[in-house]
Amino acid sequence: MEKLIYTKIQEYDSNLKDFEISYSNHPLILDDLITLYKGRNKLAKDESIKKITLQILNDLLLIKKKSIEFIKFVTVKKDEARRLFFFNEDYSEIFSDFTFPKEDSESNWS
């Protein structure tokens, strides 16, 4: 499974090299995630957290428009930078990704 995930991420972003992944291999119910991120966004007091949760929520809503019911998350770490990938259930497709903000994180992805 790990090899498939690495391959898909490399196909998605060929500039991404020498990274570590973390995944649970457990499908997540998209409707539950949407509800969770709506709540997180509503409760967030810090504007940067609101921005992050809103960006993730918008990605999840776009995935929902494709009639997807379940997704899987894969977290990629490279140095101190983190990126979240939204996969379908069998890891054959990446729907989108989200880069967590961090100073100078752009230089870590290539």
HUWOQUI-V568421 format. One record per residue. RES is the residue in three letters. SS is DSSP state (A for helix, B for strand, O for the rest). PSI is psi in whole degrees, -180 to 180 (999 if undefined). NEAR is the number of other ideal C-beta (glycine too) atoms within 12 Angstrom. Layout:
RES&SS&PSI&NEAR, RES&SS&PSI&NEAR
//
This chain:
MET&O&-42&18, GLU&A&-43&15, LYS&A&-42&11, LEU&A&-45&22, ILE&A&-48&31, TYR&A&-45&23, THR&A&-46&18, LYS&A&-40&30, ILE&A&-41&35, GLN&A&-38&20, GLU&A&-39&17, TYR&A&-41&25, ASP&O&93&22, SER&O&-15&12, ASN&O&-15&17, LEU&O&119&28, LYS&O&156&16, ASP&O&65&17, PHE&O&162&26, GLU&B&148&21, ILE&B&157&31, SER&B&130&18, TYR&B&156&27, SER&O&-16&15, ASN&O&25&18, HIS&O&122&13, PRO&O&140&21, LEU&B&138&27, ILE&B&119&18, LEU&A&-42&31, ASP&A&-39&19, ASP&A&-40&17, LEU&A&-40&29, ILE&A&-45&27, THR&A&-44&18, LEU&A&-48&19, TYR&A&-29&32, LYS&A&-45&21, GLY&A&-44&14, ARG&A&-41&23, ASN&A&-41&25, LYS&A&-38&15, LEU&A&-17&13, ALA&O&131&19, LYS&O&-33&11, ASP&O&131&12, GLU&A&-34&12, SER&A&-36&14, ILE&A&-42&19, LYS&A&-43&19, LYS&A&-45&18, ILE&A&-50&24, THR&A&-35&28, LEU&A&-40&21, GLN&A&-44&25, ILE&A&-44&32, LEU&A&-45&29, ASN&A&-40&21, ASP&A&-44&30, LEU&A&-40&35, LEU&A&-37&24, LEU&A&-39&20, ILE&A&-41&33, LYS&A&-35&25, LYS&O&-20&14, LYS&O&11&18, SER&O&32&11, ILE&O&138&27, GLU&O&-31&17, PHE&B&145&24, ILE&B&169&36, LYS&B&142&34, PHE&B&142&35, VAL&B&127&36, THR&B&132&25, VAL&B&132&36, LYS&B&133&25, LYS&B&115&26, ASP&O&-121&20, GLU&O&-4&16, ALA&B&147&26, ARG&B&145&26, ARG&B&139&34, LEU&B&127&31, PHE&B&139&38, PHE&B&112&41, PHE&B&160&36, ASN&O&178&27, GLU&O&-32&21, ASP&O&12&16, TYR&O&21&29, SER&O&-13&16, GLU&O&138&22, ILE&B&123&31, PHE&B&-44&30, SER&B&179&30, ASP&B&163&26, PHE&B&128&30, THR&B&123&25, PHE&O&133&26, PRO&O&138&18, LYS&O&142&19, GLU&O&134&10, ASP&O&20&11, SER&A&-25&19, GLU&A&-40&15, SER&A&-17&13, ASN&A&-15&23, TRP&A&1&26, SER&O&999&15
//
